[in-house]
Amino acid sequence: MKRAIWLLFVAAVAVAASAQLTGQWTGSLKLPGASLRLNLNFTTDDAGALAATLDSPDQNAYGIECDKATLAEGRVEVSVGKIGASYSGTVQADSIVGTFAQGTAKMPLTLRRVAVPSKRAEREQTPRPPFPYEVSEVKFANPAGGMTLAGTLTMPKEARNVPAVVMITGSGPQNRDEEIMGHCPFAVIADHLTRQGIAVLRYDDRGTGSSGGNFATATTTTLATDARAAFDYLATQPGIDKKRMGYIGHSEGGTIAFLNASTDKRVAFVVALAAPTMKGSEILTRQNEMIYEAATGSALPATIRQQVVDMFAAIERSTSAEALRGELRQILKADSVPAAQRGNVEQQIAAACTPWYIEFVKTDPTAALRALRCPILALGGSLDVQVDARACLARITKLCGKKRVTTKEYPGLNHLFQPCDSSQTGLNYGAIEQTIAPEVLSDISSWILGR
């Protein structure tokens, strides 16, 4: 009996210890030239089991589920598999002193309990029910990838022979709304288009949201099969005018739209939003230059630019990820960089050796663009530092011809088509309240309805 009482006492102590963490704890990561706030929100169940979610308020990202949260002998351990991160710290009075790690980067992070928890900002343009159109949660198969994808189909009420679009997200694992830093640009675009009488199918990328598959092994080519499967599914829906079906692709999604439309005569049009129209290595080289200049006000140093060029050359001739990893370590002088920066360099090398990155560097949409026969609307923002709008719009006009292509560069808009004051402020998507400039929405719907 005494043993049972002892076990109950131990359990009660464990519950009490976990309960001490309940609530929101916040701190800031010190980054080069900036800081990034992070929150850990701890909860406990009746048995004292600890759970946590992670917030990044400066990116307006909230409620990221943590895979593990434990407290033992004053030591807090949290892992966040979705973003490849973890936190380990020691409880000290009113704070938790520890280290935040993501990939191979490790940074000190001290958390303190806050009295009033911070919450996700409500974006004004994010659509909210009730909607004046039909909304259906759908699933469709991609036989080429051996998986089922999930999405949302929005249809005008009593639709009869309406135009329709499949939306394709940009680089990285994205949900159907292309959600980023609290913004849901695809939800905003779909809402606007459907209110104008256009059916829209948007879907979670493979391995994301409710879609099956594994995004870690995806490439531009395999993602193109997902978009084609979405197009095939949309073509089976009643009320759709099969002669007026097209793609809307953002960033890499635009490249995928070009690839699919060049070999599929059913595609009646393409809307390319901030889409690359040159080889991946050229896009990424220019991207490095523009982001560096936006962040520092200076041109990318020649030595760093040469490293970038050498990296892409190594990727072009690579025959195995292992050999590539060794060559990139030599190019970036990984063994001689300061210890504080070594983690970032190793993370950069790991990213460059993924199947997606290797293929993206080698991907050249020139042949696909020359083969396109459908009308194209290509849009870009003058303050986009990820895809050079002026160069890419000029190139698509040159390759496809003025009769087939309509282009427009919007002054003062960034990669997401948000208004901003400069290239530097345009990088901070979460700090900008507007999700997408209304002029862009109007131009897209007017152009599609005018086909």
Beta strands, then each sheet from edge to edge (+ up, - down):
strand 1: 23-31
strand 2: 34-44
strand 3: 50-56
strand 4: 61-65
strand 5: 68-72
strand 6: 75-80
strand 7: 85-92
strand 8: 95-102
strand 9: 105-113
strand 10: 133-142
strand 11: 147-156
strand 12: 162-168
strand 13: 199-203
strand 14: 240-250
strand 15: 269-273
strand 16: 376-381
strand 17: 405-410
sheet 1: 4+ 3- 2+ 1- 9+ 8- 7+ 6- 5+
sheet 2: 10+ 11- 13+ 12+ 14+ 15+ 16+ 17+
end
